[in-house]
Amino acid sequence: MSLHNNSTPLGQPAIGVDVGGTTLKFGLVSPDCQIRHQFALPTNAQLGVDAVLARIAEGINRLLDEQHEPVAGVGLGVPGVINQRGEISYPPNFPGWEVVPVAKRLRPLLKQPLPIAVENDANVAALAEAQAPGATDRDFLFITLGTGVGGCIISNGAIWRGATGGAGEIGHLSVAMNGQLCNCGARGCVEAYLGQRYMTALAASQLSRFPESLLHTMLADGKELEPKLINDAAEAGDPFAAEFLQEMGEILGAGLASAMNLLDLHLVIIGGGIAQAERYLLEPARRSLRARLMQSISRDVQLRPARFQNNAGIIGAALLAKTGGSW
Ligand SMILES: [Zn+2]
């Protein structure tokens, strides 16, 4: 159950926690969705479930210590699928986690008895786009490009979860029947091209054929090969980088088109690391998308970067806390 009224800001501040495989980000978010105070702690995921939950509680308690007004609740965005009972199942990059009832385990560790809502991290970032003050879009596909490729379907302003909470996995739509092997076990998934590690490995495997590429100089300067660096090279006029990203954009557009044709959605919002790569990634994605859409959709389709970038996880999680979360 959740409330979805874009014109009503949060009444009290809420705490949003973005739970990542390497970093935990904490923020106290005001009623108008401004982050009043934020900090990060290392996740230390290798230490196991109890240690990570204790670290999450430590961060929340620190914010509660500093905050003298009442807090509405705590929201957490976590990787992995969250089921109807609020349990997270096998989150990637969290060794030792199987099925963990996060809110239930966290509650006794907090200084105050606050409501705790838990949701998948891509869903949380999508919620920020759908429900923060000023949001006007009620139906869209959200995709986040990071280590993995996450997604969420927003329908009538709310997260569309599917039967068991796992809907929206656009990263695992297949764009090539016998394509690259994906971490999920299937072939040709969007993530097997657009996921950060896959994209980087693909670029690395092609780079040796382009000795003129600016990327060689950038790497010799100690920079790390990653999607953002490829975009920097493209922006600096490197033809290899530009063509490589354009191909990635075409693949992205093909995956998005399948989802939008299926769902009759007319808007895609892209978040994550390289969502700002407008010229070399988003524009080719737009062209590829339009070329593959049913005519009924293609006339007014839009693809745009997310309003909230680095802080989407914290703000979305705080909104989740306020609306009471999921299901
Ligand atoms: Zn996959």
Residues whose N, C-alpha, C, O or C-beta is under 5 A from the ligand:
A	BS01	ZN	G171 H172 C182 C184 A186 C189
